[in-house]
Structures are given as structure tokens and as C-alpha cells.
Amino acid sequence: TVDNLGRAQVSSSLWPVKPPGGQFTTGRSGEAEVIATENYSRYESHVAVLEAVDTAAAAQAYRRLYPLLQQSYEDLGYPGKYFNDRLVAVIDLLLATPEPPGALRVRLPEFGADLKPERPWVLYEYADPALQQLSAGQRILLRMGPDNLRRVKTRLREIRAEVATRPAS
């Protein structure tokens, strides 16, 4: 999951938590279709859980479990690479998520005549190519809304401080 958050796509089967309830919604801002502000509340319980976690205790558990995480990471095809390095790199990438002002414009991708998705709202993409080119994790953070994004970034900074400054044993 950590590795995939830093990549262009992430499979929903690798998400560490259940997706938020409700349906993704859009609204209008002038002529543009944008993420509806009501959509952001869908993520509030996830952010609240993240904020409720004792960061120091979680980091202690991480350090205790690190040998298993490292072995699993190597087993996934990264021999000689360190999981902690990837974790810190992905946290840094998520922290670099831009915080664009205003509503985020979205659009449905073009569908061919032979493709008619039953749930097209799951396929929205950002209208701004620079935002659409961000990693899967960064695009998820943007979809959460500006307040939730800032709250998650605050917690990510705390987590990074714990895992990047204390060596895993």
C-alpha cells in the first residue's frame, strides 16, 4: 500500500482502509464541473481516526514490526532496498501535494461507443493535467478537500519525524 500511494495508480484492493461511504459528487462553478464541497465530509471520519492515533505509540509498534515489514518488502521484489526509505519517500511525496486555491475542476474521461460504465463517477479525473499527473496518494488527498488535506499533512509530518529520525532495529 505504501509503495503504491507513490505511484500513478493504486488498486483499491491495496487500500489500508475502507473507502468513504456515499457517492463522489460534483457541482458547478461557472461553466466548470468541480468536486462538490459536500464530498469532503465523506473523509472526515478517516481523518479523525488518523488524528486519534498516538503517533509515538504507533511509531514504537512500527519499529517493533519493522523486521517483518522489511522482509515483506524484499519478498515483494525489492531485495536490498529498505522499506523505511520508501515509507519516508512516500510521506515526502504526500507532503508535497499542492494545495490549489478554489474548487478543483474535474471531468469524465472520454468513453468509446463500446464502453458505458455503470458508475461513471468513479472515473472522474482532474481537468488540470498537472493535478492528474500527481501520484495516486496525492490525488486522493486532493479529493479529501483542503481542510482534510491540511490535517492529514500535519499528521504525516509527525509520523515522518518519528520514522525518519529513529533508526529501525
N, C-alpha and C positions, 0 to 999 in steps of 0.2 A: 504494500500500500504506500509506504513512504516513498519508495523508488518511483512508483507510477505517478504520484502527485507532481513530480517534477517533469513529467513527460507530456507530450501533446495530448494523449488520450489516456483515460483510466477506465478500466472495466468496472461496472457497478458491483460485480461480484467481489471486488477487492476493497470496496469502501469499508472503513472500520466501524461505521455506524449506519443505522437505517436511514434512508433518505427522509427528508422532512415530509410531513403529511400535506395533504392538499395538492392542488394543481398549480403549476407555474402559470402566472398571469402577466398579461401585458396591458398597457394603456396607451394613450396618445399624448404626444407633446408636439403640438402643431401638426405637421404632416408626418412626423416620425412615430414609429412604434417603439415603445420603451418598456423596460421592466417596470411593472406596477409597484408602487411603494408598498402596497398591501402584501406583496410577495415576501418582503423582508421579514415579516413577523413569523413566517414559517420556520425560520432558522433560530429564533430566539431561545428555544429550549436547548438546542445543541450548544449554543454559545454559553448559556447559563451553566450547563453541565461542565463545560471546559473551564469556566471560571471557578466552579466549586471544587475542582481537583486541587489538592495540596501539591503544589509544584515540587517542593523539596522532597516530599514523600514519594511522589511519582518518579522523580529522578533517582532516588535511592533504589526503588524497585527496578528501574531500568538498569542501573549499574549491576544489580544482583543478577538480572536475567541476561545481561549483555553477552556472556559466552554463548548462550543458546541462540540469541538473535544473530550474532556474528556467524555461527555455524550455519544457520538457515540461510543467511545472505550468501555465503560461499556456495552452499548447495544449490542456490537459485542460478548460479552461473557467474559468480563474482569472486573466484578464488584469488587470494592475495589482496583483496580490496577490503576496506573497513566500513562496516555498516554505520558506525558513528560518523565517519566523514560524510557519507551520503545523507544521513539524517541532518547534519548541520548545513550541508549544501542546500537541501530542500527547504529547510527552515529559512535560510537566507533568501532563497528564491521567493518564497511566500511573503517574506517581509518586504521584498522589492515590488510587490504588487502595487501598481499605480492606484491612486485614489482620485479618479476623474471627477470633476465638478459636474453637478447636474445629473439628469436622468440618463441611463445607459440605453442607447439605441440598439435594438435587436431586429433580426429579420429571420424569416423562414428560408432555408436553403431552397434552391430550385429543385423541383421534383420532375422526373421524366414521366411520360404518359403511363408507363408500366408500374410506377411506384406511387401508391396512395396510402401513406401511413395512417393508421387508425388514430394515433395520438401524436399529431404533428408538433404539439407544443414542447415535446421533449427534445426536439431537434433545433430549437432556436439557436442562432449564433449571433455574435456581436456584429453590428453593422460596421464598426471601426475595425479595419483589418489589423491594426496594431494590438487591439484587445483580443481579437480572435486568435492571434498568433501566440498568446500567452500560454503557459502550461495549464494542464487540466486543473491543478490545485489553485492556481491564480484565478482562473475563470470561475471556479466555484466560489472563491472568496468575493469576487465582484458581484456575483449573483445574490450574495447574502445581504447586500446593502452597505452603505458607508458606515453606519454606526456599528453594525456587527463586524465589519471588516476591521475597524479600529480596535474593537475589543479583542478580537482574535489575535491581531498583531501584538497587542500588549502582552497577551499570554504567551505567544510564541517567543517574544523577547526574553521572558522569564525562563521558559524552557531551554532556550538556547544558552542562556547564561549558566544553567545547571549542567547541560550535557557537553558544552564546548570547553568548559574551564576545569572540569574534574575528569581525570583520566578514568576510563572504564577499566575495571580489573577483571 
